[in-house]
Amino acid sequence: MIPSADSTAGIQEPKSFRKDLRLKPSVMETIEAAARAVGMDTSTFITSVAYREAQAIETAHHQSLLTDQAFDRFADVIDKQGAGNDALARLFQRRSELLRDA
């Protein structure tokens, strides 16, 4: 048996949603065989794999990859001292006054 883990096992929520899927027979056979190979029931297997893939897609979607050259340009811009912004300074002062503990 190939080791695998239910990636949703740590989520402490009741299973309250249903999703019916229409699958091609050969696709279902492959999924069932894979689920058996890792010792999971088909529903847990489908949920776990789909959840893991969804997490990977979300991570990739929120990641910014830069070439070394682009990163160096980005870092140079960030490291430069910017011009003062009086309006922004007043805004931060007001924010700290509003959030100060009484």
C-alpha angles and dihedrals in degrees: 000000000000111000115244136152134216102253090201097052093099094055107101101206132112117256098247103151129077127201121188115206130198108211135178111252094243091051092051091048091053092047092049092049091050092047091052090048091059096037098249132127113248096252093052091045094051092045094046096048093044091048093049091050092047090053091050091050092049091049092049091046092055096043124096116207119195132184114244089255093051091046091051090052090047092050091048092054093047093048094053117100108247128216116269118263112206095188091053092047090052090049092053091046091052091047092053091048091051094047098042114121113249 
